[in-house]
């Protein structure tokens, strides 16, 4: 899997780990729900500006979405501790 696709996949995992629905993500970003869904699908090209908007809506820096240990894993662990 390419580095870029891993980032897109990480957005979806992070969103789900935080318990955020597609509709909520759309509301937070000002994007249409389908735009968010397309951005999360592997292989769909996303503008860097859209990636930044999505990362901000999740409360994570863009670079964290492309790290070896994705933000979604840390978010899931944090949620389990609560």
C-alpha positions as CSV (number, residue, x, y, z in Angstrom):
1,X,0.0,0.0,0.0
2,X,1.3,3.4,-0.9
3,X,2.1,6.0,1.7
4,X,-0.7,8.2,0.4
5,X,-3.3,5.5,0.5
6,X,-2.3,4.6,4.1
7,X,-3.1,8.2,5.1
8,X,-6.5,8.0,3.5
9,X,-7.2,4.7,5.2
10,X,-6.0,6.2,8.5
11,X,-8.5,9.0,8.3
12,X,-11.4,6.5,8.2
13,X,-9.9,4.5,11.1
14,X,-9.3,7.6,13.1
15,X,-12.8,8.9,12.5
16,X,-14.3,5.5,13.6
17,X,-12.0,5.2,16.6
18,X,-13.2,8.6,17.8
19,X,-16.9,7.6,17.2
20,X,-17.4,10.3,14.6
21,X,-20.0,9.5,11.9
22,X,-19.7,10.5,8.2
23,X,-22.5,13.0,8.8
24,X,-20.7,14.6,11.8
25,X,-17.5,14.7,9.8
26,X,-19.2,16.4,7.0
27,X,-20.7,19.0,9.4
28,X,-17.3,19.6,11.0
29,X,-15.5,20.1,7.7
30,X,-18.2,21.8,5.6
31,X,-17.8,19.1,3.0
32,X,-20.6,16.9,1.6
33,X,-20.9,13.5,3.2
34,X,-20.0,11.9,-0.1
35,X,-16.9,13.9,-0.4
36,X,-15.7,12.7,3.0
37,X,-16.6,9.1,2.0
38,X,-14.7,9.4,-1.3
39,X,-11.7,10.8,0.5
40,X,-11.6,7.8,2.8
41,X,-11.7,5.2,0.1
42,X,-8.4,3.8,-1.0
43,X,-7.2,4.9,-4.4
44,X,-9.2,8.1,-4.6
45,X,-7.0,11.2,-5.1
46,X,-7.6,13.9,-2.5
47,X,-6.2,17.4,-2.6
48,X,-3.8,18.3,0.1
49,X,-6.1,21.1,1.3
50,X,-8.9,18.6,1.8
51,X,-6.6,16.3,3.7
52,X,-5.7,19.2,5.9
53,X,-9.4,20.0,6.5
54,X,-10.1,16.4,7.4
55,X,-7.2,16.1,9.8
56,X,-8.2,19.3,11.6
57,X,-11.7,18.1,11.9
58,X,-10.3,15.0,13.6
59,X,-8.1,17.1,15.8
60,X,-4.9,15.5,14.5
61,X,-1.9,16.9,12.6
62,X,-1.7,15.6,9.0
63,X,1.7,14.1,9.7
64,X,0.2,11.8,12.4
65,X,-2.0,10.2,9.7
66,X,1.1,9.1,7.9
67,X,3.1,7.8,10.8
68,X,4.2,4.2,11.3
69,X,1.7,3.9,14.2
70,X,-1.4,5.7,13.0
71,X,-3.4,8.1,15.1
72,X,-6.3,5.7,14.9
73,X,-4.4,3.2,16.9
74,X,-3.6,5.7,19.6
75,X,-7.1,7.1,19.6
76,X,-8.6,3.6,20.1
77,X,-6.2,2.8,23.0
78,X,-7.1,6.2,24.6
79,X,-10.8,5.5,24.2
80,X,-10.5,2.0,25.8
81,X,-8.8,3.6,28.9
82,X,-11.7,5.9,29.6
